[in-house]
Amino acid sequence: MPHIAAEADRLARQAVFLGALAAIGALLLAVLGWAGGAVAMWMGVTARRRGAGRTAVVAIALGGLGLVAGVGNALLGAYLFR
């Protein structure tokens, strides 16, 4: 099943890219952070289950960072503009 492993690695690389965008986007707009982070984490977990290695773990971590930063940005904005 080498094609499944290659597909899992490709999914993991896409998730890393999305997670990085989510982490950066969270600084600009909270929705980009938490929504993109959640999708990146989901993609990373799926890639990990399909056999991707360290790249999937990086995707999960970046997705989590984007998710936390997005929620933090939303809470800070709600506090400052109440």
Biopython code that builds the backbone (N, CA, C, O; Angstrom):
import numpy as np
from Bio.PDB.StructureBuilder import StructureBuilder

atoms = [
    (1, "MET", "N", (0.793, -1.198, 0.000)),
    (1, "MET", "CA", (0.000, 0.000, 0.000)),
    (1, "MET", "C", (0.839, 1.268, 0.000)),
    (1, "MET", "O", (0.571, 2.162, 0.803)),
    (2, "PRO", "N", (1.830, 1.385, -0.852)),
    (2, "PRO", "CA", (2.646, 2.602, -0.844)),
    (2, "PRO", "C", (1.887, 3.838, -1.282)),
    (2, "PRO", "O", (2.223, 4.946, -0.866)),
    (3, "HIS", "N", (0.859, 3.668, -2.123)),
    (3, "HIS", "CA", (0.119, 4.848, -2.566)),
    (3, "HIS", "C", (-0.670, 5.478, -1.424)),
    (3, "HIS", "O", (-0.885, 6.691, -1.423)),
    (4, "ILE", "N", (-1.107, 4.676, -0.452)),
    (4, "ILE", "CA", (-1.840, 5.218, 0.693)),
    (4, "ILE", "C", (-0.905, 6.038, 1.576)),
    (4, "ILE", "O", (-1.290, 7.097, 2.073)),
    (5, "ALA", "N", (0.319, 5.555, 1.772)),
    (5, "ALA", "CA", (1.288, 6.302, 2.577)),
    (5, "ALA", "C", (1.668, 7.606, 1.892)),
    (5, "ALA", "O", (1.811, 8.630, 2.560)),
    (6, "ALA", "N", (1.831, 7.591, 0.587)),
    (6, "ALA", "CA", (2.156, 8.821, -0.135)),
    (6, "ALA", "C", (1.004, 9.806, -0.065)),
    (6, "ALA", "O", (1.215, 11.012, 0.062)),
    (7, "GLU", "N", (-0.206, 9.293, -0.148)),
    (7, "GLU", "CA", (-1.376, 10.161, -0.044)),
    (7, "GLU", "C", (-1.492, 10.755, 1.366)),
    (7, "GLU", "O", (-1.870, 11.915, 1.527)),
    (8, "ALA", "N", (-1.168, 9.956, 2.375)),
    (8, "ALA", "CA", (-1.201, 10.435, 3.756)),
    (8, "ALA", "C", (-0.146, 11.523, 3.969)),
    (8, "ALA", "O", (-0.407, 12.515, 4.648)),
    (9, "ASP", "N", (1.036, 11.340, 3.394)),
    (9, "ASP", "CA", (2.074, 12.368, 3.515)),
    (9, "ASP", "C", (1.671, 13.657, 2.806)),
    (9, "ASP", "O", (1.954, 14.752, 3.293)),
    (10, "ARG", "N", (1.016, 13.528, 1.663)),
    (10, "ARG", "CA", (0.548, 14.720, 0.948)),
    (10, "ARG", "C", (-0.510, 15.444, 1.768)),
    (10, "ARG", "O", (-0.495, 16.673, 1.846)),
    (11, "LEU", "N", (-1.424, 14.705, 2.378)),
    (11, "LEU", "CA", (-2.441, 15.304, 3.230)),
    (11, "LEU", "C", (-1.801, 15.988, 4.429)),
    (11, "LEU", "O", (-2.239, 17.063, 4.838)),
    (12, "ALA", "N", (-0.771, 15.376, 4.992)),
    (12, "ALA", "CA", (-0.079, 15.964, 6.135)),
    (12, "ALA", "C", (0.622, 17.269, 5.746)),
    (12, "ALA", "O", (0.603, 18.236, 6.508)),
    (13, "ARG", "N", (1.240, 17.294, 4.561)),
    (13, "ARG", "CA", (1.889, 18.534, 4.112)),
    (13, "ARG", "C", (0.873, 19.635, 3.889)),
    (13, "ARG", "O", (1.139, 20.792, 4.215)),
    (14, "GLN", "N", (-0.281, 19.304, 3.341)),
    (14, "GLN", "CA", (-1.338, 20.297, 3.164)),
    (14, "GLN", "C", (-1.831, 20.803, 4.512)),
    (14, "GLN", "O", (-2.109, 21.992, 4.667)),
    (15, "ALA", "N", (-1.938, 19.907, 5.482)),
    (15, "ALA", "CA", (-2.392, 20.298, 6.811)),
    (15, "ALA", "C", (-1.372, 21.198, 7.499)),
    (15, "ALA", "O", (-1.750, 22.123, 8.218)),
    (16, "VAL", "N", (-0.087, 20.939, 7.288)),
    (16, "VAL", "CA", (0.949, 21.818, 7.860)),
    (16, "VAL", "C", (0.825, 23.215, 7.270)),
    (16, "VAL", "O", (0.903, 24.203, 8.000)),
    (17, "PHE", "N", (0.635, 23.307, 5.976)),
    (17, "PHE", "CA", (0.476, 24.607, 5.326)),
    (17, "PHE", "C", (-0.752, 25.330, 5.867)),
    (17, "PHE", "O", (-0.688, 26.522, 6.167)),
    (18, "LEU", "N", (-1.866, 24.616, 5.993)),
    (18, "LEU", "CA", (-3.081, 25.226, 6.513)),
    (18, "LEU", "C", (-2.911, 25.639, 7.970)),
    (18, "LEU", "O", (-3.401, 26.692, 8.378)),
    (19, "GLY", "N", (-2.225, 24.823, 8.753)),
    (19, "GLY", "CA", (-1.976, 25.169, 10.149)),
    (19, "GLY", "C", (-1.116, 26.411, 10.291)),
    (19, "GLY", "O", (-1.359, 27.245, 11.163)),
    (20, "ALA", "N", (-0.107, 26.535, 9.431)),
    (20, "ALA", "CA", (0.729, 27.739, 9.464)),
    (20, "ALA", "C", (-0.072, 28.970, 9.067)),
    (20, "ALA", "O", (0.071, 30.032, 9.673)),
    (21, "LEU", "N", (-0.911, 28.830, 8.056)),
    (21, "LEU", "CA", (-1.777, 29.947, 7.671)),
    (21, "LEU", "C", (-2.736, 30.310, 8.790)),
    (21, "LEU", "O", (-3.001, 31.490, 9.019)),
    (22, "ALA", "N", (-3.258, 29.315, 9.489)),
    (22, "ALA", "CA", (-4.180, 29.580, 10.590)),
    (22, "ALA", "C", (-3.481, 30.297, 11.732)),
    (22, "ALA", "O", (-4.038, 31.221, 12.324)),
    (23, "ALA", "N", (-2.264, 29.875, 12.042)),
    (23, "ALA", "CA", (-1.525, 30.518, 13.132)),
    (23, "ALA", "C", (-1.197, 31.968, 12.797)),
    (23, "ALA", "O", (-1.281, 32.840, 13.661)),
    (24, "ILE", "N", (-0.827, 32.228, 11.557)),
    (24, "ILE", "CA", (-0.551, 33.604, 11.136)),
    (24, "ILE", "C", (-1.840, 34.391, 10.995)),
    (24, "ILE", "O", (-1.913, 35.553, 11.393)),
    (25, "GLY", "N", (-2.857, 33.759, 10.427)),
    (25, "GLY", "CA", (-4.140, 34.434, 10.230)),
    (25, "GLY", "C", (-4.830, 34.780, 11.526)),
    (25, "GLY", "O", (-5.628, 35.717, 11.563)),
    (26, "ALA", "N", (-4.545, 34.044, 12.603)),
    (26, "ALA", "CA", (-5.170, 34.328, 13.896)),
    (26, "ALA", "C", (-4.773, 35.693, 14.425)),
    (26, "ALA", "O", (-5.512, 36.307, 15.194)),
    (27, "LEU", "N", (-3.613, 36.165, 14.015)),
    (27, "LEU", "CA", (-3.190, 37.498, 14.444)),
    (27, "LEU", "C", (-4.010, 38.587, 13.763)),
    (27, "LEU", "O", (-4.176, 39.678, 14.307)),
    (28, "LEU", "N", (-4.518, 38.289, 12.580)),
    (28, "LEU", "CA", (-5.285, 39.274, 11.826)),
    (28, "LEU", "C", (-6.783, 39.162, 12.069)),
    (28, "LEU", "O", (-7.467, 40.171, 12.240)),
    (29, "LEU", "N", (-7.287, 37.942, 12.084)),
    (29, "LEU", "CA", (-8.720, 37.731, 12.191)),
    (29, "LEU", "C", (-8.952, 36.442, 12.966)),
    (29, "LEU", "O", (-8.423, 35.391, 12.603)),
    (30, "ALA", "N", (-9.729, 36.519, 14.017)),
    (30, "ALA", "CA", (-9.915, 35.370, 14.902)),
    (30, "ALA", "C", (-10.519, 34.177, 14.177)),
    (30, "ALA", "O", (-10.154, 33.035, 14.459)),
    (31, "VAL", "N", (-11.429, 34.421, 13.258)),
    (31, "VAL", "CA", (-12.096, 33.317, 12.557)),
    (31, "VAL", "C", (-11.094, 32.505, 11.751)),
    (31, "VAL", "O", (-11.204, 31.280, 11.690)),
    (32, "LEU", "N", (-10.114, 33.167, 11.130)),
    (32, "LEU", "CA", (-9.088, 32.435, 10.384)),
    (32, "LEU", "C", (-8.314, 31.503, 11.300)),
    (32, "LEU", "O", (-7.940, 30.400, 10.902)),
    (33, "GLY", "N", (-8.075, 31.943, 12.519)),
    (33, "GLY", "CA", (-7.296, 31.131, 13.452)),
    (33, "GLY", "C", (-8.036, 29.911, 13.937)),
    (33, "GLY", "O", (-7.545, 28.791, 13.798)),
    (34, "TRP", "N", (-9.213, 30.108, 14.506)),
    (34, "TRP", "CA", (-9.862, 28.938, 15.101)),
    (34, "TRP", "C", (-10.459, 28.010, 14.056)),
    (34, "TRP", "O", (-10.429, 26.792, 14.232)),
    (35, "ALA", "N", (-10.997, 28.553, 12.981)),
    (35, "ALA", "CA", (-11.574, 27.677, 11.953)),
    (35, "ALA", "C", (-10.471, 26.943, 11.183)),
    (35, "ALA", "O", (-10.547, 25.730, 10.982)),
    (36, "GLY", "N", (-9.456, 27.681, 10.758)),
    (36, "GLY", "CA", (-8.342, 27.053, 10.044)),
    (36, "GLY", "C", (-7.577, 26.083, 10.927)),
    (36, "GLY", "O", (-7.139, 25.029, 10.465)),
    (37, "GLY", "N", (-7.415, 26.437, 12.194)),
    (37, "GLY", "CA", (-6.724, 25.550, 13.124)),
    (37, "GLY", "C", (-7.471, 24.247, 13.351)),
    (37, "GLY", "O", (-6.865, 23.177, 13.421)),
    (38, "ALA", "N", (-8.791, 24.342, 13.464)),
    (38, "ALA", "CA", (-9.592, 23.132, 13.656)),
    (38, "ALA", "C", (-9.511, 22.220, 12.435)),
    (38, "ALA", "O", (-9.389, 21.003, 12.573)),
    (39, "VAL", "N", (-9.577, 22.805, 11.247)),
    (39, "VAL", "CA", (-9.483, 21.997, 10.024)),
    (39, "VAL", "C", (-8.088, 21.393, 9.885)),
    (39, "VAL", "O", (-7.955, 20.235, 9.489)),
    (40, "ALA", "N", (-7.058, 22.155, 10.201)),
    (40, "ALA", "CA", (-5.688, 21.633, 10.111)),
    (40, "ALA", "C", (-5.475, 20.489, 11.098)),
    (40, "ALA", "O", (-4.819, 19.501, 10.770)),
    (41, "MET", "N", (-6.021, 20.617, 12.295)),
    (41, "MET", "CA", (-5.895, 19.524, 13.264)),
    (41, "MET", "C", (-6.628, 18.278, 12.769)),
    (41, "MET", "O", (-6.110, 17.167, 12.881)),
    (42, "TRP", "N", (-7.809, 18.454, 12.232)),
    (42, "TRP", "CA", (-8.583, 17.331, 11.712)),
    (42, "TRP", "C", (-7.843, 16.642, 10.567)),
    (42, "TRP", "O", (-7.778, 15.414, 10.505)),
    (43, "MET", "N", (-7.281, 17.457, 9.654)),
    (43, "MET", "CA", (-6.516, 16.884, 8.542)),
    (43, "MET", "C", (-5.275, 16.161, 9.052)),
    (43, "MET", "O", (-4.927, 15.094, 8.547)),
    (44, "GLY", "N", (-4.604, 16.736, 10.050)),
    (44, "GLY", "CA", (-3.418, 16.107, 10.617)),
    (44, "GLY", "C", (-3.723, 14.778, 11.291)),
    (44, "GLY", "O", (-2.971, 13.815, 11.144)),
    (45, "VAL", "N", (-4.821, 14.729, 12.025)),
    (45, "VAL", "CA", (-5.213, 13.478, 12.684)),
    (45, "VAL", "C", (-5.569, 12.426, 11.635)),
    (45, "VAL", "O", (-5.205, 11.258, 11.775)),
    (46, "THR", "N", (-6.278, 12.840, 10.585)),
    (46, "THR", "CA", (-6.624, 11.909, 9.516)),
    (46, "THR", "C", (-5.362, 11.375, 8.829)),
    (46, "THR", "O", (-5.255, 10.179, 8.559)),
    (47, "ALA", "N", (-4.410, 12.270, 8.551)),
    (47, "ALA", "CA", (-3.161, 11.848, 7.915)),
    (47, "ALA", "C", (-2.378, 10.912, 8.837)),
    (47, "ALA", "O", (-1.771, 9.947, 8.372)),
    (48, "ARG", "N", (-2.391, 11.189, 10.119)),
    (48, "ARG", "CA", (-1.672, 10.336, 11.074)),
    (48, "ARG", "C", (-2.285, 8.947, 11.112)),
    (48, "ARG", "O", (-1.568, 7.948, 11.182)),
    (49, "ARG", "N", (-3.604, 8.881, 11.067)),
    (49, "ARG", "CA", (-4.281, 7.576, 11.069)),
    (49, "ARG", "C", (-4.004, 6.798, 9.791)),
    (49, "ARG", "O", (-4.025, 5.567, 9.787)),
    (50, "ARG", "N", (-3.745, 7.526, 8.706)),
    (50, "ARG", "CA", (-3.470, 6.856, 7.431)),
    (50, "ARG", "C", (-2.000, 6.488, 7.277)),
    (50, "ARG", "O", (-1.618, 5.874, 6.282)),
    (51, "GLY", "N", (-1.183, 6.852, 8.237)),
    (51, "GLY", "CA", (0.193, 6.397, 8.208)),
    (51, "GLY", "C", (1.244, 7.468, 8.021)),
    (51, "GLY", "O", (2.426, 7.144, 7.903)),
    (52, "ALA", "N", (0.860, 8.729, 7.990)),
    (52, "ALA", "CA", (1.858, 9.800, 7.872)),
    (52, "ALA", "C", (2.643, 9.889, 9.179)),
    (52, "ALA", "O", (2.140, 9.516, 10.239)),
    (53, "GLY", "N", (3.837, 10.368, 9.101)),
    (53, "GLY", "CA", (4.711, 10.391, 10.264)),
    (53, "GLY", "C", (4.761, 11.732, 10.964)),
    (53, "GLY", "O", (3.735, 12.276, 11.372)),
    (54, "ARG", "N", (5.960, 12.253, 11.096)),
    (54, "ARG", "CA", (6.218, 13.466, 11.854)),
    (54, "ARG", "C", (5.514, 14.684, 11.274)),
    (54, "ARG", "O", (5.155, 15.599, 12.015)),
    (55, "THR", "N", (5.315, 14.710, 9.978)),
    (55, "THR", "CA", (4.658, 15.849, 9.349)),
    (55, "THR", "C", (3.237, 16.004, 9.864)),
    (55, "THR", "O", (2.764, 17.127, 10.044)),
    (56, "ALA", "N", (2.553, 14.898, 10.102)),
    (56, "ALA", "CA", (1.191, 14.959, 10.630)),
    (56, "ALA", "C", (1.181, 15.510, 12.050)),
    (56, "ALA", "O", (0.264, 16.240, 12.426)),
    (57, "VAL", "N", (2.182, 15.170, 12.830)),
    (57, "VAL", "CA", (2.271, 15.686, 14.202)),
    (57, "VAL", "C", (2.507, 17.194, 14.176)),
    (57, "VAL", "O", (1.941, 17.928, 14.987)),
    (58, "VAL", "N", (3.338, 17.655, 13.250)),
    (58, "VAL", "CA", (3.565, 19.097, 13.105)),
    (58, "VAL", "C", (2.265, 19.789, 12.691)),
    (58, "VAL", "O", (1.966, 20.882, 13.170)),
    (59, "ALA", "N", (1.504, 19.167, 11.816)),
    (59, "ALA", "CA", (0.228, 19.738, 11.386)),
    (59, "ALA", "C", (-0.738, 19.855, 12.553)),
    (59, "ALA", "O", (-1.439, 20.858, 12.686)),
    (60, "ILE", "N", (-0.776, 18.842, 13.390)),
    (60, "ILE", "CA", (-1.661, 18.868, 14.558)),
    (60, "ILE", "C", (-1.232, 19.982, 15.518)),
    (60, "ILE", "O", (-2.073, 20.702, 16.055)),
    (61, "ALA", "N", (0.067, 20.117, 15.727)),
    (61, "ALA", "CA", (0.571, 21.157, 16.626)),
    (61, "ALA", "C", (0.293, 22.557, 16.079)),
    (61, "ALA", "O", (-0.143, 23.434, 16.824)),
    (62, "LEU", "N", (0.538, 22.773, 14.791)),
    (62, "LEU", "CA", (0.267, 24.082, 14.201)),
    (62, "LEU", "C", (-1.227, 24.386, 14.186)),
    (62, "LEU", "O", (-1.639, 25.526, 14.402)),
    (63, "GLY", "N", (-2.028, 23.368, 13.932)),
    (63, "GLY", "CA", (-3.474, 23.556, 13.985)),
    (63, "GLY", "C", (-3.936, 23.938, 15.378)),
    (63, "GLY", "O", (-4.788, 24.812, 15.541)),
    (64, "GLY", "N", (-3.373, 23.282, 16.380)),
    (64, "GLY", "CA", (-3.703, 23.634, 17.765)),
    (64, "GLY", "C", (-3.272, 25.042, 18.114)),
    (64, "GLY", "O", (-3.987, 25.760, 18.814)),
    (65, "LEU", "N", (-2.106, 25.440, 17.630)),
    (65, "LEU", "CA", (-1.634, 26.802, 17.860)),
    (65, "LEU", "C", (-2.572, 27.817, 17.218)),
    (65, "LEU", "O", (-2.916, 28.823, 17.840)),
    (66, "GLY", "N", (-2.984, 27.565, 15.994)),
    (66, "GLY", "CA", (-3.925, 28.456, 15.321)),
    (66, "GLY", "C", (-5.262, 28.503, 16.026)),
    (66, "GLY", "O", (-5.871, 29.567, 16.141)),
    (67, "LEU", "N", (-5.726, 27.355, 16.500)),
    (67, "LEU", "CA", (-6.998, 27.286, 17.212)),
    (67, "LEU", "C", (-6.949, 28.088, 18.500)),
    (67, "LEU", "O", (-7.856, 28.873, 18.777)),
    (68, "VAL", "N", (-5.912, 27.902, 19.280)),
    (68, "VAL", "CA", (-5.776, 28.628, 20.550)),
    (68, "VAL", "C", (-5.577, 30.124, 20.305)),
    (68, "VAL", "O", (-6.167, 30.951, 21.000)),
    (69, "ALA", "N", (-4.751, 30.471, 19.323)),
    (69, "ALA", "CA", (-4.529, 31.891, 19.027)),
    (69, "ALA", "C", (-5.798, 32.557, 18.511)),
    (69, "ALA", "O", (-6.067, 33.711, 18.845)),
    (70, "GLY", "N", (-6.579, 31.850, 17.704)),
    (70, "GLY", "CA", (-7.830, 32.413, 17.194)),
    (70, "GLY", "C", (-8.849, 32.652, 18.290)),
    (70, "GLY", "O", (-9.500, 33.696, 18.326)),
    (71, "VAL", "N", (-8.988, 31.682, 19.188)),
    (71, "VAL", "CA", (-9.922, 31.845, 20.309)),
    (71, "VAL", "C", (-9.427, 32.951, 21.239)),
    (71, "VAL", "O", (-10.219, 33.748, 21.743)),
    (72, "GLY", "N", (-8.122, 32.993, 21.463)),
    (72, "GLY", "CA", (-7.566, 34.071, 22.290)),
    (72, "GLY", "C", (-7.793, 35.441, 21.679)),
    (72, "GLY", "O", (-8.105, 36.398, 22.387)),
    (73, "ASN", "N", (-7.638, 35.536, 20.379)),
    (73, "ASN", "CA", (-7.883, 36.797, 19.690)),
    (73, "ASN", "C", (-9.353, 37.190, 19.806)),
    (73, "ASN", "O", (-9.665, 38.362, 20.018)),
    (74, "ALA", "N", (-10.245, 36.235, 19.672)),
    (74, "ALA", "CA", (-11.675, 36.519, 19.794)),
    (74, "ALA", "C", (-12.030, 36.985, 21.210)),
    (74, "ALA", "O", (-12.791, 37.937, 21.383)),
    (75, "LEU", "N", (-11.476, 36.311, 22.214)),
    (75, "LEU", "CA", (-11.756, 36.708, 23.598)),
    (75, "LEU", "C", (-11.170, 38.075, 23.925)),
    (75, "LEU", "O", (-11.799, 38.876, 24.616)),
    (76, "LEU", "N", (-9.963, 38.340, 23.429)),
    (76, "LEU", "CA", (-9.356, 39.648, 23.662)),
    (76, "LEU", "C", (-10.173, 40.753, 22.991)),
    (76, "LEU", "O", (-10.400, 41.812, 23.576)),
    (77, "GLY", "N", (-10.612, 40.493, 21.754)),
    (77, "GLY", "CA", (-11.443, 41.472, 21.055)),
    (77, "GLY", "C", (-12.768, 41.709, 21.769)),
    (77, "GLY", "O", (-13.236, 42.844, 21.848)),
    (78, "ALA", "N", (-13.377, 40.637, 22.292)),
    (78, "ALA", "CA", (-14.628, 40.786, 23.022)),
    (78, "ALA", "C", (-14.415, 41.594, 24.304)),
    (78, "ALA", "O", (-15.272, 42.388, 24.690)),
    (79, "TYR", "N", (-13.278, 41.391, 24.957)),
    (79, "TYR", "CA", (-12.983, 42.135, 26.177)),
    (79, "TYR", "C", (-12.703, 43.615, 25.873)),
    (79, "TYR", "O", (-13.195, 44.500, 26.574)),
    (80, "LEU", "N", (-11.925, 43.871, 24.844)),
    (80, "LEU", "CA", (-11.539, 45.252, 24.553)),
    (80, "LEU", "C", (-12.685, 46.085, 23.996)),
    (80, "LEU", "O", (-12.746, 47.290, 24.241)),
    (81, "PHE", "N", (-13.591, 45.466, 23.253)),
    (81, "PHE", "CA", (-14.652, 46.211, 22.600)),
    (81, "PHE", "C", (-16.019, 45.949, 23.233)),
    (81, "PHE", "O", (-17.040, 45.947, 22.545)),
    (82, "ARG", "N", (-16.027, 45.731, 24.536)),
    (82, "ARG", "CA", (-17.301, 45.480, 25.212)),
    (82, "ARG", "C", (-18.050, 46.740, 25.493)),
    (82, "ARG", "O", (-19.143, 46.696, 26.059)),
]
sb = StructureBuilder()
sb.init_structure("model")
sb.init_model(0)
sb.init_chain("A")
sb.init_seg("    ")
for serial, (resi, resn, name, xyz) in enumerate(atoms, 1):
    if name == "N":
        sb.init_residue(resn, " ", resi, " ")
    sb.init_atom(name, np.array(xyz, "f"), 0.0, 1.0, " ", f" {name:<3s}", serial, name[0])
structure = sb.get_structure()
